[in-house]
């Protein structure tokens, strides 16, 4: 059984909720998820580093603030440089997800940051594998309405509570988690 780490930071709870749906998808695919939260100070529990080192795949998640990931996620990324030096995550699988208040919000900059982090570690990136919902009949409830190919994207208005997140975005996060875990399982044999 594959082990998937879902390493994320969430400022207001929206990215955490996405991470929960990613975790649902990982579980649905039969993999073992490890839900690792970066706290408000940018720190992980001590045992998280061992989990990350043993994981077959990692899904990175952070809100998009000012065109990039939160500083708390960046602190985690910088702390991973000790592992990078020994290429400890080489050939592990990686993916990512983000949320911002606006429809675009420069979310792709955050996903690109995750891809670059993964590439520096010698990891293998897995995208969503989903077509966007871009027809006249598509609604915000449609799968991949925001149109992420490289990672799962969500949009939550600045004044929306976590409970008001769009079902289509959460369903997209779950489908991505499931695809990621199935891909890892098929190649980790």
N, C-alpha and C positions, 0 to 999 in steps of 0.2 A: 504494500500500500504506500503510495506517495505521500510525502509530508510537504505541505504548502504553508509558508509563513506569509501572513497578511500584516505587513508592517506599515503603520499609518499614523498620521497626526490629524487631529480635527480641532479646529478653533471653536466652532459653535455647535458641533454635533452633526452637521450635514455629511461631512466626509466619513465620520464614524458610521453613520447609518448606511452609507454606500458600502463601507467595509463589511458591515453585517450581511448585506445582500451578496457581496462577493463571497463571503464565507459560506452562505447558504448554497451557492452554486458549487463551491469546492466540495462541500459535504455531499451534495446531490450526486456528484461525479464519483464518489466513493473514496476520496482522498482524506487525509487527516489534516485539518486546518489548525494553525496556531495563530491566534489573534493577538498581535503584539502592538500595543499602543505607546506611541511616543508622547510623553507627558508635556504639560505646559512649559516646562523648563528645557524641553528638547532631550530629555533623558529616557532611556529604556530600563526596565527591570534588569538586573544583572544576569539572570538566566536567559534573557532574550538572545544574547550573543551566541550562546551555545546552540539554541534552537535554530538561529539563522545559519550557523555553520553546518548543521545536520540536515537542513531543509533541502528538498529536491528542487524547489522553486520558491520564488518570492514575488509577491504582488505589492508594489509600492503605492501608497496613497497619501495624498496631501491636498489641502485646499489650494486654489490658485489665488494668491494675494499679489497685487501689483505686478502681474505678469510672470509669476514664478511660484515655486512651492514655498510654503511657510518656512520661516527661519528655523523652526523646531525640526522640520524634516531635514533641512540643510545641515543642522548640527549632527544629526544621525549620519548623514552621508559623509560628512567630514570625519566623523569618528570611525567610519569603516575603512579609512586609509591604512590602518594597521593590517587589516585583512587583505586589502588590495596589494600591499607590498609583497605578500607571500602568495598572491593569486588564489586565495582560499575559496573564492566563490566561482572560480573558473568553470565554465560549462554547466553551471546551474541555470535554470530557466528564470526569466524575469518578465514582469508585466506591470501595468500601472493604471491608476484611475484618479480622477480629480473632479472637483466641483467648484463652481464660482457663481457669483450673483448674476452676471449677465450671460446672455446666450453664447457669446464668444468668450469674452473675458480673458483672452490670450491663454486659454487652457492648454493649447498645443505647446506653449513654452514650458509649462510644467511637465507635460508628457515627454517632451524632448529632453528635459533635464533628467528624468528618470531613465530614458534610453541611454543618454550619455553616461550616467552613473553605471548602468548595467554593462555597457560596452567597455568602460574602463576596468571593470572587474572581470572581463572576459566571459560575460554571461550571454545567453541566447534569448533574444526578445520574442515574445508571443503577442501578437495583436489580437483584436477582437474577432476577426474573421467574419464580421457582419456587414451586410449592405446597409446603407442609411435609409431611413424612412423619408424619402424625398419626393413623394408624389402628392397630388392635390388631396387625395383621400387620407394622407397621414395626419396624425394629431400628436400632441405632446404625450399621449398615452402609448404611442407606437414605440416599438423596439428600436433603439439607436436613432432616435429622432434628432439628437444633437450631432450625430454623424461622425463618431470616432472610429477610426480604423486602427490607429496605433495603440489606443487605450480607451477605457470606458470614461465617458464624459457625462457630467450632470450639471444642471442649472437650477439654482434655488434663489428666488428673489431675496434681496437683502433683508426684507421684513417678513420673510416666511419662516415659520417654525419648522423644526425637524419633521414633525408629523405632517406637514404640508408638502413634503417633497413629492415630485411627480412620479407616479407609478411606473411610467415608461422608462424613466431613468434608472429606477431601482431594479426593474426587470432586466434592463440592459446590463447592470452591474452583476446581477445573478447569472445571467447567461454567459457573461465573460468569465466569471469565476469557474463556472462549469466547463467551458471550453478550455480554459487554462489548465485545469486539473486533469482533464482527459488527455490533453496533449502531453503533459508531463508524464502521466502514467504510461502512455504508449511508447515513450522514448526512454523512460528510466529503467526499462526491463534489462 
